[in-house]
Amino acid sequence: MSNSSSISHFLLLALADTRQLQLLHFCLFLGISLAALLGNGVIISAVACSHLLHTPMFFFLLNLALTDLGSILTTVPKAMHNSLWNTRTISYTGCAAQVFFLLFFISAEFYLLTIMSYDRYVSICKPLHYGTLLGSRACAHMAAAAWASAFLNALMHTANTFSLPLCHGNALGQFFCEIPHILKLSCSHSNLRELGLIAVSVCLAFGCFVFIVFSYVQIFRAVLRIPSEQGRHKAFSTCLPHLAVVSLFISTGFFAYLKPPSISSPSLDLSLSILYSVLPPALNPLIYSLRNQELKAAVWRLVNGWFRKH
């Protein structure tokens, strides 16, 4: 029997058994992380540099890009390092930091997506009150509340998880540190407090989900009442990217955690964990840039300005 005080490191799940597959995983993660860094970096630069994009929608999009960068930089570099150097270890403090930052950025992303659904609701259903309800101070307060709530959520879960005695070794069934896999190493009946915290977080997440669904029900009802086809198309074009990002974020996470145990397998679990933790940060910038003409125009001006300077 061992406990957390005697554990100096954890063993992460090996992505592959052969050297060739390890290098393939390294190249795959490298490509995805570079795409995420480039896409989110371009969005952050475009919104920060273009005065035309200093609106609530793009302010929240900038914050969302920051969460995407943070989440992919929390898990992928260590996975790339382990694949390249054929190792599985992560230090105890490194694992705690990974749990904290991943929870922090994922929680902040979900809260920001909820706020962005409210932004779209006010924009389409209450356009005359948009400037009042979503002024610069209100936007700053909502973003600060999202980041602060995510910080407290991550801090509580991380502190509680790593205060538990661990009695079942140090091998994790995941390629990054994740609370459910750490709880599997804890002593019997010692993780009830963490399960209670998880239940509270699930209830909060469900509340955000219901708010998003309610907002989009109202949005679609309002859009369908718009008489002109051009007006409906413009309204849909501002909502569809956000709805696609929400759907990708929620569906991958829900399926990874709520899938029936009967269909669980190591290869499927690994694929799902990559799907919900690695792909969304790389795909979100693409989803937003495809249908948003203002963002594409700002990126084009940014690129042209860079080439003129050089």
VEXNULO-996625 format. One record per atom (N, C-alpha, C, O): residue in one letter; x, y, z. Coordinates in pm, whole numbers, padded with zeros to 5 digits, always signed. Example, Ala and Ser with C-alpha at 12.3 -4.5 7.8 and 13.67 -1.06 7.14 Angstrom:
! VEXNULO-996625
A+01319-00569+00780/A+01230-00450+00780/A+01320-00330+00780/A+01424-00332+00846/S+01285-00225+00708/S+01367-00106+00714/S+01290+00003+00787/S+01341+00114+00804/
! end
This chain:
! VEXNULO-996625
M+00085-00120+00000/M+00000+00000+00000/M+00088+00124+00000/M+00186+00132+00073/S+00050+00220-00083/S+00124+00345-00089/S+00024+00458-00086/S-00093+00439-00117/N+00069+00575-00050/N-00020+00689-00054/N+00045+00800-00134/N+00156+00786-00186/S-00028+00913-00144/S+00018+01020-00230/S+00151+01078-00185/S+00228+01127-00268/S+00181+01073-00057/S+00306+01131-00009/S+00428+01054-00056/S+00538+01110-00063/S+00411+00925-00090/S+00524+00845-00134/S+00535+00838-00286/S+00628+00777-00338/I+00442+00900-00358/I+00444+00898-00505/I+00517+01023-00554/I+00475+01135-00526/S+00624+01002-00627/S+00700+01115-00682/S+00663+01143-00827/S+00689+01252-00879/H+00603+01044-00894/H+00565+01063-01034/H+00450+00968-01069/H+00421+00873-00997/F+00387+00997-01182/F+00282+00910-01236/F+00329+00855-01370/F+00417+00912-01436/L+00269+00744-01409/L+00295+00685-01540/L+00173+00709-01629/L+00064+00660-01600/L+00192+00785-01737/L+00083+00813-01829/L+00065+00697-01926/L+00153+00613-01941/L-00050+00694-01992/L-00080+00589-02089/L+00010+00605-02211/L+00021+00714-02267/A+00073+00497-02253/A+00156+00500-02373/A+00066+00509-02496/A-00030+00433-02509/L+00097+00601-02587/L+00015+00618-02706/L+00036+00506-02806/L-00055+00476-02884/A+00153+00444-02806/A+00182+00337-02902/A+00291+00247-02846/A+00366+00286-02756/D+00299+00127-02901/D+00399+00031-02855/D+00527+00035-02938/D+00636+00012-02886/T+00515+00064-03067/T+00632+00063-03155/T+00688+00203-03172/T+00617+00302-03155/R+00816+00210-03204/R+00883+00339-03221/R+00825+00418-03338/R+00813+00540-03332/Q+00790+00347-03445/Q+00735+00414-03563/Q+00602+00483-03531/Q+00578+00596-03573/L+00517+00413-03455/L+00388+00472-03419/L+00405+00587-03319/L+00329+00684-03321/Q+00505+00577-03232/Q+00532+00687-03139/Q+00571+00813-03215/Q+00523+00922-03183/L+00656+00798-03314/L+00697+00913-03396/L+00580+00966-03478/L+00570+01086-03502/L+00493+00875-03522/L+00373+00918-03596/L+00282+01001-03507/L+00229+01104-03550/H+00264+00957-03382/H+00185+01034-03288/H+00249+01170-03260/H+00180+01270-03248/F+00380+01172-03250/F+00450+01299-03228/F+00422+01396-03343/F+00390+01513-03320/C+00434+01347-03466/C+00410+01433-03582/C+00265+01478-03589/C+00236+01593-03624/L+00171+01387-03553/L+00030+01422-03554/L+00000+01531-03451/L-00068+01628-03482/F+00051+01514-03330/F+00031+01615-03226/F+00099+01747-03263/F+00046+01855-03236/L+00215+01738-03326/L+00285+01860-03367/L+00203+01937-03469/L+00189+02059-03459/G+00147+01866-03568/G+00065+01933-03669/G-00059+01997-03610/G-00093+02111-03643/I-00127+01924-03520/I-00250+01977-03459/I-00219+02097-03371/I-00291+02197-03374/S-00110+02088-03291/S-00078+02199-03202/S-00034+02322-03281/S-00068+02434-03242/L+00040+02304-03391/L+00079+02418-03473/L-00043+02483-03538/L-00051+02606-03548/A-00139+02400-03582/A-00263+02455-03639/A-00340+02535-03534/A-00393+02642-03564/A-00346+02482-03411/A-00415+02553-03303/A-00345+02683-03268/A-00409+02787-03250/L-00213+02679-03259/L-00136+02799-03226/L-00153+02905-03334/L-00172+03023-03304/L-00144+02863-03461/L-00157+02958-03571/L-00298+03015-03577/L-00315+03137-03584/G-00399+02928-03574/G-00537+02975-03587/G-00579+03067-03474/G-00634+03174-03498/N-00555+03024-03351/N-00595+03107-03237/N-00508+03232-03225/N-00557+03337-03185/G-00381+03220-03261/G-00294+03338-03260/G-00339+03443-03359/G-00335+03562-03330/V-00382+03398-03477/V-00431+03492-03579/V-00558+03561-03532/V-00574+03681-03552/I-00649+03485-03468/I-00773+03545-03418/I-00742+03649-03310/I-00798+03758-03313/I-00654+03615-03216/I-00618+03709-03109/I-00557+03835-03168/I-00591+03946-03127/S-00465+03819-03264/S-00399+03934-03326/S-00498+04019-03404/S-00495+04141-03396/A-00586+03954-03480/A-00682+04028-03562/A-00778+04108-03476/A-00805+04225-03506/V-00831+04046-03370/V-00925+04116-03283/V-00855+04229-03207/V-00913+04336-03189/A-00733+04205-03162/A-00661+04307-03085/A-00621+04426-03172/A-00620+04539-03125/C-00589+04401-03299/C-00534+04506-03385/C-00640+04579-03467/C-00616+04692-03510/S-00755+04518-03489/S-00858+04581-03573/S-00963+04649-03487/S-01030+04585-03406/H-00977+04781-03504/H-01077+04855-03427/H-01218+04816-03467/H-01312+04831-03388/L-01236+04765-03590/L-01368+04724-03636/L-01417+04601-03561/L-01537+04573-03559/L-01326+04527-03500/L-01363+04405-03427/L-01371+04427-03276/L-01381+04331-03200/H-01367+04553-03234/H-01378+04580-03090/H-01526+04585-03052/H-01579+04689-03012/T-01591+04469-03064/T-01732+04453-03030/T-01744+04339-02929/T-01650+04260-02914/P-01857+04328-02859/P-01871+04220-02759/P-01847+04081-02817/P-01779+03999-02755/M-01901+04053-02937/M-01886+03919-02993/M-01740+03883-03013/M-01698+03772-02979/F-01662+03975-03067/F-01521+03945-03093/F-01436+03954-02967/F-01332+03890-02957/F-01481+04033-02870/F-01412+04035-02741/F-01420+03898-02674/F-01321+03847-02622/F-01538+03839-02676/F-01554+03705-02618/F-01483+03600-02703/F-01432+03501-02650/L-01479+03620-02835/L-01407+03527-02921/L-01257+03530-02891/L-01191+03427-02895/L-01203+03648-02861/L-01063+03658-02822/L-01037+03579-02694/L-00938+03507-02683/N-01127+03593-02597/N-01113+03516-02472/N-01122+03366-02498/N-01050+03287-02437/L-01212+03327-02590/L-01226+03185-02624/L-01098+03132-02687/L-01056+03020-02659/A-01035+03213-02774/A-00910+03172-02836/A-00800+03153-02731/A-00716+03064-02744/L-00801+03238-02627/L-00703+03222-02519/L-00722+03091-02445/L-00625+03025-02408/T-00848+03051-02422/T-00873+02924-02354/T-00830+02807-02441/T-00778+02707-02390/D-00852+02817-02572/D-00811+02710-02663/D-00660+02694-02663/D-00608+02583-02659/L-00589+02807-02667/L-00442+02801-02661/L-00396+02738-02531/L-00307+02653-02530/G-00457+02781-02422/G-00416+02729-02291/G-00440+02580-02277/G-00354+02508-02225/S-00557+02533-02323/S-00590+02391-02304/S-00500+02301-02387/S-00459+02195-02340/I-00468+02341-02511/I-00384+02253-02593/I-00239+02258-02547/I-00167+02159-02561/L-00194+02371-02493/L-00057+02380-02442/L-00041+02309-02308/L+00071+02285-02264/T-00152+02275-02244/T-00145+02204-02116/T-00118+02055-02135/T-00046+01995-02056/T-00176+01996-02239/T-00167+01850-02254/T-00073+01805-02364/T-00001+01707-02347/V-00073+01875-02477/V-00002+01824-02596/V+00150+01825-02583/V+00212+01726-02621/P+00214+01932-02532/P+00361+01929-02524/P+00416+01811-02445/P+00516+01751-02486/K+00353+01775-02333/K+00402+01660-02255/K+00382+01531-02332/K+00469+01443-02329/A+00268+01517-02402/A+00245+01397-02483/A+00347+01387-02596/A+00395+01278-02626/M+00381+01500-02657/M+00482+01500-02763/M+00619+01461-02706/M+00693+01384-02767/H+00652+01515-02589/H+00780+01483-02525/H+00789+01334-02495/H+00892+01272-02520/N+00681+01277-02440/N+00683+01135-02406/N+00693+01047-02530/N+00762+00945-02528/S+00625+01086-02638/S+00633+01007-02762/S+00772+01016-02823/S+00824+00916-02873/L+00831+01135-02820/L+00962+01153-02882/L+01072+01082-02805/L+01162+01024-02864/W+01064+01086-02672/W+01170+01029-02589/W+01135+00892-02532/W+01207+00839-02447/N+01023+00835-02578/N+00983+00700-02539/N+00978+00683-02387/N+01039+00593-02329/T+00902+00773-02324/T+00886+00768-02179/T+00739+00787-02145/T+00660+00829-02230/R+00702+00756-02022/R+00562+00769-01978/R+00549+00854-01853/R+00437+00879-01808/T+00657+00900-01795/T+00652+00962-01662/T+00611+01109-01668/T+00638+01180-01764/I+00545+01150-01562/I+00517+01291-01535/I+00529+01309-01385/I+00480+01225-01309/S+00594+01415-01342/S+00616+01435-01199/S+00484+01460-01126/S+00384+01496-01187/Y+00486+01441-00996/Y+00365+01461-00913/Y+00317+01605-00924/Y+00198+01630-00944/T+00409+01701-00912/T+00369+01842-00923/T+00328+01876-01065/T+00237+01956-01087/G+00396+01814-01164/G+00359+01837-01303/G+00219+01787-01332/G+00144+01850-01407/C+00184+01673-01273/C+00050+01618-01291/C-00054+01708-01226/C-00160+01732-01284/A-00025+01758-01106/A-00118+01848-01039/A-00137+01977-01120/A-00249+02027-01133/A-00027+02029-01176/A-00037+02150-01258/A-00119+02124-01384/A-00198+02209-01426/Q-00100+02007-01443/Q-00175+01973-01563/Q-00324+01963-01534/Q-00406+02012-01612/V-00359+01899-01424/V-00501+01889-01385/V-00560+02028-01363/V-00669+02058-01410/F-00486+02112-01290/F-00538+02246-01259/F-00560+02328-01386/F-00669+02382-01407/F-00458+02337-01471/F-00470+02423-01589/F-00570+02369-01691/F-00640+02447-01756/L-00578+02237-01704/L-00675+02182-01798/L-00818+02211-01751/L-00903+02252-01830/L-00844+02189-01621/L-00975+02222-01565/L-01005+02371-01578/L-01117+02411-01610/F-00903+02452-01553/F-00919+02598-01558/F-00960+02643-01698/F-01056+02718-01713/F-00888+02597-01801/F-00916+02643-01936/F-01044+02583-01992/F-01118+02651-02063/I-01071+02455-01962/I-01194+02394-02013/I-01317+02456-01946/I-01417+02482-02012/S-01309+02481-01815/S-01421+02546-01745/S-01443+02686-01799/S-01557+02726-01824/A-01334+02761-01817/A-01347+02897-01871/A-01409+02895-02010/A-01490+02981-02044/E-01370+02796-02092/E-01426+02787-02227/E-01577+02763-02223/E-01652+02825-02299/F-01621+02674-02135/F-01764+02646-02127/F-01841+02767-02078/F-01949+02797-02129/Y-01788+02837-01980/Y-01855+02957-01930/Y-01859+03066-02038/Y-01959+03137-02052/L-01750+03079-02113/L-01747+03180-02220/L-01844+03145-02332/L-01908+03233-02389/L-01855+03016-02364/L-01952+02975-02466/L-02094+03006-02421/L-02179+03041-02502/T-02120+02993-02290/T-02251+03028-02236/T-02276+03178-02249/T-02384+03220-02290/I-02175+03258-02216/I-02189+03404-02228/I-02207+03443-02375/I-02284+03534-02406/M-02137+03375-02465/M-02149+03408-02607/M-02288+03374-02661/M-02336+03441-02752/S-02353+03273-02605/S-02490+03244-02646/S-02583+03357-02601/S-02679+03391-02670/Y-02554+03414-02484/Y-02632+03528-02436/Y-02609+03650-02526/Y-02702+03725-02556/D-02485+03668-02569/D-02452+03777-02662/D-02533+03764-02791/D-02589+03863-02839/R-02539+03643-02847/R-02615+03621-02971/R-02765+03640-02945/R-02836+03692-03031/Y-02812+03598-02828/Y-02954+03614-02795/Y-02992+03762-02789/Y-03092+03803-02847/V-02911+03842-02719/V-02941+03985-02708/V-02931+04052-02845/V-03013+04137-02879/S-02829+04013-02924/S-02808+04074-03054/S-02927+04054-03147/S-02962+04144-03223/I-02989+03937-03142/I-03095+03904-03236/I-03235+03928-03177/I-03324+03975-03246/C-03253+03894-03051/C-03386+03905-02990/C-03413+04041-02926/C-03528+04084-02917/K-03307+04110-02881/K-03324+04241-02817/K-03222+04341-02872/K-03143+04397-02796/P-03223+04363-03005/P-03119+04448-03067/P-03118+04591-03015/P-03012+04653-03009/L-03233+04645-02978/L-03240+04783-02930/L-03174+04799-02794/L-03135+04910-02757/H-03161+04690-02718/H-03101+04695-02585/H-02957+04643-02585/H-02896+04629-02479/Y-02904+04615-02705/Y-02772+04551-02712/Y-02664+04637-02648/Y-02583+04587-02570/G-02662+04766-02681/G-02560+04855-02626/G-02569+04872-02476/G-02468+04894-02409/T-02691+04861-02422/T-02711+04875-02278/T-02673+04748-02203/T-02603+04752-02102/L-02721+04634-02253/L-02698+04507-02184/L-02557+04455-02202/L-02505+04383-02116/L-02493+04492-02314/L-02359+04440-02341/L-02263+04555-02371/L-02195+04555-02474/G-02259+04651-02282/G-02159+04757-02291/G-02021+04704-02255/G-02007+04589-02213/S-01920+04787-02272/S-01783+04742-02248/S-01760+04699-02104/S-01689+04602-02077/R-01821+04771-02010/R-01804+04734-01869/R-01873+04602-01839/R-01819+04518-01767/A-01994+04583-01892/A-02067+04458-01869/A-01991+04339-01929/A-01984+04232-01868/C-01935+04358-02048/C-01858+04250-02111/C-01735+04215-02028/C-01703+04097-02009/A-01665+04317-01979/A-01547+04293-01898/A-01584+04219-01770/A-01512+04128-01728/H-01696+04257-01708/H-01740+04190-01585/H-01777+04044-01611/H-01744+03957-01531/M-01845+04018-01723/M-01885+03880-01754/M-01763+03793-01784/M-01755+03679-01738/A-01667+03847-01859/A-01546+03771-01888/A-01467+03745-01760/A-01416+03635-01740/A-01456+03846-01675/A-01384+03829-01548/A-01453+03725-01460/A-01387+03646-01393/A-01587+03725-01460/A-01661+03626-01381/A-01636+03485-01434/A-01624+03391-01356/A-01628+03470-01567/A-01601+03339-01627/A-01463+03288-01587/A-01448+03173-01546/W-01363+03375-01598/W-01225+03334-01562/W-01213+03306-01413/W-01148+03209-01374/A-01274+03390-01330/A-01265+03371-01184/A-01337+03243-01141/A-01286+03169-01057/S-01455+03217-01198/S-01528+03095-01165/S-01449+02972-01207/S-01444+02873-01134/A-01387+02978-01324/A-01306+02865-01372/A-01186+02843-01280/A-01150+02729-01252/F-01124+02952-01234/F-01010+02940-01144/F-01050+02873-01013/F-00980+02783-00966/L-01161+02916-00954/L-01206+02857-00828/L-01244+02710-00846/L-01213+02627-00761/N-01310+02679-00957/N-01349+02542-00985/N-01226+02452-00998/N-01220+02344-00939/A-01127+02499-01074/A-01005+02420-01093/A-00927+02407-00963/A-00873+02300-00934/L-00922+02514-00885/L-00848+02510-00759/L-00909+02412-00660/L-00838+02334-00597/M-01042+02414-00646/M-01109+02323-00553/M-01088+02177-00591/M-01054+02094-00507/H-01109+02147-00719/H-01096+02008-00764/H-00951+01959-00752/H-00927+01846-00709/T-00857+02044-00791/T-00716+02002-00786/T-00670+01981-00644/T-00607+01880-00612/A-00701+02077-00556/A-00660+02066-00416/A-00722+01944-00351/A-00654+01873-00276/N-00849+01919-00378/N-00915+01805-00315/N-00863+01672-00370/N-00841+01578-00294/T-00844+01665-00502/T-00798+01540-00563/T-00660+01501-00512/T-00636+01384-00481/F-00568+01596-00504/F-00432+01565-00465/F-00411+01563-00313/F-00299+01546-00265/S-00521+01581-00238/S-00514+01558-00094/S-00558+01417-00057/S-00546+01375+00058/L-00609+01342-00156/L-00655+01206-00131/L-00537+01110-00121/L-00440+01124-00195/P-00545+01013-00031/P-00441+00908-00029/P-00457+00815-00149/P-00567+00771-00180/L-00346+00787-00216/L-00347+00700-00334/L-00289+00564-00297/L-00174+00554-00255/C-00368+00461-00314/C-00329+00328-00265/C-00315+00224-00375/C-00285+00108-00347/H-00337+00263-00500/H-00340+00164-00607/H-00238+00196-00716/H-00270+00194-00835/G-00117+00224-00675/G-00010+00247-00772/G-00009+00387-00826/G-00068+00479-00769/N+00060+00404-00940/N+00073+00538-00999/N+00053+00538-01150/N+00089+00635-01216/A-00005+00431-01207/A-00028+00423-01351/A-00165+00477-01386/A-00266+00431-01334/L-00168+00578-01474/L-00293+00640-01518/L-00333+00584-01655/L-00248+00557-01739/G-00461+00567-01676/G-00510+00515-01803/G-00543+00624-01902/G-00642+00614-01974/Q-00461+00728-01907/Q-00484+00843-01995/Q-00350+00903-02032/Q-00254+00891-01955/F-00341+00969-02150/F-00212+01025-02191/F-00186+01162-02129/F-00082+01223-02154/F-00280+01210-02047/F-00257+01330-01967/F-00325+01308-01832/F-00408+01218-01817/C-00290+01390-01733/C-00347+01373-01599/C-00491+01423-01597/C-00520+01536-01636/E-00579+01336-01551/E-00721+01366-01550/E-00780+01312-01420/E-00745+01203-01375/I-00871+01389-01360/I-00923+01355-01227/I-00986+01215-01220/I-00954+01142-01127/P-01074+01175-01313/P-01134+01040-01300/P-01030+00928-01293/P-01051+00830-01222/H-00920+00942-01366/H-00817+00837-01364/H-00735+00843-01235/H-00687+00740-01189/I-00717+00962-01178/I-00647+00972-01050/I-00734+00916-00938/I-00682+00853-00845/L-00867+00938-00947/L-00957+00884-00845/L-00955+00731-00841/L-00978+00671-00737/K-00927+00669-00956/K-00919+00523-00959/K-00803+00471-00876/K-00802+00354-00836/L-00704+00557-00850/L-00589+00515-00769/L-00610+00540-00621/L-00529+00498-00539/S-00719+00610-00585/S-00739+00648-00445/S-00792+00531-00364/S-00842+00433-00418/C-00779+00543-00232/C-00825+00438-00141/C-00978+00432-00142/C-01045+00529-00175/S-01030+00317-00105/S-01175+00296-00103/S-01244+00393-00008/S-01199+00415+00104/H-01354+00452-00056/H-01438+00545+00021/H-01369+00677+00055/H-01423+00757+00131/S-01250+00701+00000/S-01183+00826+00034/S-01210+00937-00066/S-01168+01051-00047/N-01282+00902-00172/N-01303+01002-00276/N-01445+01056-00280/N-01486+01116-00380/L-01523+01035-00172/L-01661+01083-00173/L-01669+01234-00182/L-01759+01288-00247/R-01575+01304-00119/R-01576+01450-00123/R-01555+01501-00266/R-01621+01594-00310/E-01461+01437-00338/E-01436+01477-00476/E-01556+01444-00565/E-01591+01521-00654/L-01619+01329-00540/L-01739+01295-00616/L-01849+01397-00592/L-01926+01428-00683/G-01856+01449-00469/G-01953+01555-00440/G-01924+01682-00518/G-02014+01746-00571/L-01794+01719-00524/L-01756+01836-00602/L-01785+01817-00750/L-01829+01909-00818/I-01761+01695-00800/I-01790+01666-00939/I-01941+01679-00966/I-01982+01731-01070/A-02022+01631-00871/A-02167+01643-00886/A-02210+01789-00893/A-02297+01824-00973/V-02150+01874-00810/V-02182+02018-00813/V-02142+02078-00948/V-02218+02156-01006/S-02022+02042-00997/S-01976+02093-01125/S-02064+02046-01240/S-02091+02121-01334/V-02109+01921-01233/V-02198+01867-01336/V-02331+01943-01337/V-02384+01975-01443/C-02383+01973-01219/C-02507+02050-01210/C-02490+02190-01269/C-02577+02240-01339/L-02376+02252-01239/L-02347+02385-01294/L-02334+02378-01446/L-02386+02464-01517/A-02263+02276-01495/A-02247+02260-01639/A-02381+02234-01706/A-02408+02285-01815/F-02466+02155-01640/F-02599+02129-01696/F-02681+02257-01702/F-02756+02279-01797/G-02668+02342-01598/G-02737+02471-01600/G-02693+02558-01716/G-02775+02622-01782/C-02561+02560-01743/C-02509+02635-01857/C-02563+02578-01988/C-02599+02652-02079/F-02568+02444-01996/F-02619+02378-02116/F-02765+02414-02141/F-02804+02444-02254/V-02846+02412-02035/V-02988+02449-02049/V-03001+02594-02092/V-03086+02626-02175/F-02917+02682-02038/F-02920+02824-02076/F-02888+02839-02224/F-02953+02917-02294/I-02787+02766-02274/I-02749+02773-02415/I-02864+02725-02504/I-02897+02789-02604/V-02924+02612-02466/V-03036+02558-02545/V-03153+02657-02546/V-03211+02682-02651/F-03186+02712-02430/F-03296+02809-02421/F-03267+02931-02508/F-03356+02980-02578/S-03142+02980-02503/S-03105+03097-02583/S-03124+03070-02732/S-03177+03155-02804/Y-03082+02952-02777/Y-03092+02923-02920/Y-03235+02892-02963/Y-03271+02915-03079/V-03317+02840-02874/V-03459+02825-02907/V-03520+02963-02934/V-03593+02981-03032/Q-03490+03059-02846/Q-03541+03195-02865/Q-03483+03260-02990/Q-03552+03332-03062/I-03354+03234-03016/I-03288+03292-03133/I-03353+03240-03261/I-03386+03319-03350/F-03373+03109-03272/F-03431+03053-03393/F-03575+03097-03413/F-03619+03118-03526/R-03649+03113-03304/R-03785+03165-03316/R-03784+03307-03369/R-03868+03342-03452/A-03689+03389-03322/A-03680+03527-03369/A-03634+03533-03514/A-03684+03614-03592/V-03537+03449-03550/V-03484+03451-03687/V-03591+03409-03787/V-03601+03468-03895/L-03669+03309-03754/L-03773+03262-03846/L-03883+03366-03866/L-03959+03358-03963/R-03892+03464-03776/R-03991+03571-03793/R-03938+03687-03876/R-04014+03777-03911/I-03808+03687-03910/I-03752+03793-03993/I-03808+03779-04135/I-03797+03672-04194/P-03868+03886-04190/P-03937+03872-04320/P-03844+03848-04438/P-03876+03770-04528/S-03728+03914-04439/S-03640+03904-04556/S-03546+03784-04545/S-03497+03751-04438/E-03523+03721-04659/E-03431+03606-04662/E-03289+03649-04632/E-03213+03575-04568/Q-03251+03769-04678/Q-03117+03820-04652/Q-03095+03844-04503/Q-02988+03817-04450/G-03198+03896-04436/G-03188+03918-04292/G-03174+03788-04215/G-03097+03779-04119/R-03250+03687-04257/R-03239+03556-04192/R-03100+03496-04212/R-03042+03439-04120/H-03049+03511-04335/H-02916+03455-04365/H-02808+03524-04281/H-02717+03458-04231/K-02819+03657-04266/K-02719+03731-04188/K-02725+03690-04041/K-02622+03674-03975/A-02847+03673-03989/A-02862+03632-03849/A-02807+03492-03826/A-02737+03467-03728/F-02838+03401-03918/F-02787+03265-03905/F-02635+03261-03915/F-02570+03183-03845/S-02578+03345-04001/S-02433+03342-04022/S-02357+03385-03899/S-02242+03344-03880/T-02417+03467-03813/T-02350+03508-03689/T-02367+03404-03578/T-02291+03403-03482/C-02469+03317-03592/C-02497+03219-03486/C-02438+03081-03514/C-02396+03011-03421/L-02434+03042-03640/L-02394+02905-03673/L-02251+02871-03629/L-02231+02760-03579/P-02151+02961-03644/P-02018+02924-03595/P-02017+02895-03444/P-01956+02798-03400/H-02085+02980-03367/H-02090+02958-03222/H-02162+02828-03189/H-02119+02753-03102/L-02272+02802-03259/L-02348+02679-03235/L-02264+02556-03271/L-02271+02454-03202/A-02186+02566-03378/A-02100+02453-03418/A-01992+02427-03313/A-01963+02312-03281/V-01932+02534-03261/V-01828+02519-03159/V-01886+02460-03031/V-01826+02372-02969/V-02005+02509-02990/V-02072+02455-02871/V-02102+02306-02890/V-02078+02225-02800/S-02154+02271-03007/S-02189+02132-03034/S-02066+02042-03030/S-02071+01933-02974/L-01956+02088-03090/L-01832+02010-03090/L-01780+01992-02947/L-01740+01882-02909/F-01781+02099-02870/F-01729+02096-02733/F-01811+02004-02645/F-01756+01920-02573/I-01944+02019-02649/I-02031+01943-02559/I-02042+01797-02602/I-02035+01708-02518/S-02060+01772-02733/S-02083+01635-02778/S-01962+01546-02754/S-01977+01432-02710/T-01841+01596-02781/T-01722+01514-02761/T-01698+01488-02612/T-01666+01376-02572/G-01714+01592-02530/G-01695+01574-02386/G-01799+01483-02324/G-01765+01395-02244/F-01926+01503-02360/F-02032+01420-02304/F-02016+01274-02344/F-02033+01185-02262/F-01984+01250-02472/F-01972+01111-02516/F-01851+01044-02451/F-01857+00925-02419/A-01743+01120-02430/A-01624+01061-02368/A-01652+01018-02225/A-01601+00916-02179/Y-01734+01097-02152/Y-01757+01068-02010/Y-01885+00990-01983/Y-01896+00924-01879/L-01982+00995-02075/L-02111+00933-02049/L-02139+00814-02140/L-02251+00764-02143/K-02039+00767-02212/K-02061+00652-02300/K-02086+00527-02215/K-02034+00518-02104/P-02162+00431-02265/P-02188+00307-02190/P-02059+00229-02167/P-01976+00221-02257/P-02041+00173-02049/P-01920+00094-02022/P-01903-00025-02117/P-01792-00073-02138/S-02015-00073-02174/S-02008-00190-02261/S-01929-00164-02388/S-01873-00257-02446/I-01924-00038-02433/I-01850-00008-02556/I-01712+00051-02527/I-01643+00094-02619/S-01674+00051-02402/S-01544+00109-02364/S-01431+00013-02400/S-01441-00108-02381/S-01324+00069-02453/S-01202-00006-02483/S-01086+00091-02478/S-01107+00210-02498/P-00963+00044-02453/P-00850+00137-02445/P-00832+00221-02570/P-00805+00341-02561/S-00846+00160-02688/S-00827+00235-02813/S-00937+00339-02833/S-00911+00450-02877/L-01063+00301-02800/L-01173+00396-02813/L-01160+00509-02713/L-01181+00626-02748/D-01124+00478-02589/D-01106+00581-02487/D-00996+00679-02527/D-01010+00799-02507/L-00888+00627-02584/L-00778+00714-02628/L-00823+00804-02742/L-00792+00923-02743/S-00895+00746-02838/S-00944+00826-02951/S-01038+00936-02904/S-01030+01049-02951/L-01127+00903-02811/L-01222+01002-02760/L-01152+01112-02682/L-01189+01229-02691/S-01050+01074-02604/S-00979+01175-02526/S-00906+01273-02617/S-00899+01393-02588/I-00851+01222-02728/I-00789+01311-02826/I-00894+01399-02891/I-00871+01517-02917/L-01011+01339-02918/L-01118+01411-02987/L-01167+01530-02906/L-01190+01637-02963/Y-01184+01513-02773/Y-01241+01624-02696/Y-01137+01717-02635/Y-01170+01830-02599/S-01011+01672-02623/S-00911+01757-02558/S-00814+01824-02655/S-00754+01926-02621/V-00799+01769-02775/V-00697+01820-02867/V-00758+01884-02991/V-00714+01991-03033/L-00859+01820-03050/L-00913+01870-03177/L-00990+02002-03168/L-00970+02089-03253/P-01080+02021-03066/P-01156+02147-03064/P-01070+02275-03067/P-01105+02367-03140/P-00960+02285-02991/P-00880+02408-03000/P-00823+02434-03139/P-00801+02549-03177/A-00801+02326-03216/A-00749+02344-03352/A-00860+02376-03451/A-00838+02448-03549/L-00980+02323-03427/L-01091+02342-03521/L-01169+02471-03497/L-01226+02526-03591/N-01174+02519-03374/N-01255+02638-03343/N-01219+02759-03429/N-01310+02823-03482/P-01090+02794-03446/P-01059+02909-03532/P-01107+02890-03675/P-01154+02985-03738/L-01097+02768-03726/L-01142+02740-03862/L-01293+02757-03872/L-01342+02814-03970/I-01367+02707-03773/I-01513+02718-03774/I-01555+02865-03774/I-01645+02904-03849/Y-01492+02946-03690/Y-01530+03088-03681/Y-01490+03167-03804/Y-01562+03258-03845/S-01376+03134-03864/S-01327+03214-03976/S-01397+03181-04107/S-01398+03263-04199/L-01457+03060-04118/L-01517+03020-04245/L-01638+03105-04281/L-01655+03139-04398/R-01721+03140-04184/R-01847+03208-04213/R-01849+03354-04168/R-01947+03424-04192/N-01743+03400-04105/N-01744+03537-04054/N-01663+03628-04147/N-01540+03626-04148/Q-01735+03707-04224/Q-01669+03792-04323/Q-01586+03902-04257/Q-01479+03938-04306/E-01634+03957-04144/E-01559+04063-04075/E-01425+04011-04026/E-01323+04079-04036/L-01426+03890-03972/L-01302+03831-03921/L-01206+03801-04035/L-01086+03827-04023/K-01257+03747-04145/K-01171+03717-04260/K-01110+03846-04317/K-00993+03848-04355/A-01191+03951-04323/A-01139+04079-04373/A-01031+04134-04281/A-00930+04186-04329/A-01050+04123-04150/A-00950+04172-04054/A-00821+04091-04064/A-00712+04148-04057/V-00833+03959-04080/V-00714+03874-04095/V-00640+03911-04223/V-00517+03917-04224/W-00715+03935-04330/W-00653+03971-04457/W-00578+04104-04445/W-00468+04119-04497/R-00640+04202-04376/R-00571+04331-04355/R-00446+04312-04270/R-00343+04375-04296/L-00454+04225-04171/L-00340+04198-04084/L-00225+04135-04163/L-00110+04174-04146/V-00257+04039-04248/V-00155+03971-04329/V-00094+04068-04429/V+00028+04072-04446/N-00178+04148-04496/N-00127+04246-04593/N-00036+04348-04524/N+00069+04384-04577/G-00077+04393-04406/G+00006+04489-04333/G+00140+04431-04294/G+00242+04500-04298/W+00140+04301-04256/W+00267+04236-04219/W+00359+04225-04338/W+00479+04250-04326/F+00304+04189-04456/F+00388+04175-04576/F+00443+04311-04623/F+00556+04319-04671/R+00361+04417-04608/R+00411+04549-04647/R+00526+04595-04560/R+00621+04658-04608/K+00518+04563-04430/K+00626+04602-04339/K+00755+04523-04366/K+00865+04573-04340/H+00740+04402-04418/H+00858+04317-04440/H+00893+04307-04590/H+00989+04240-04626/
! end
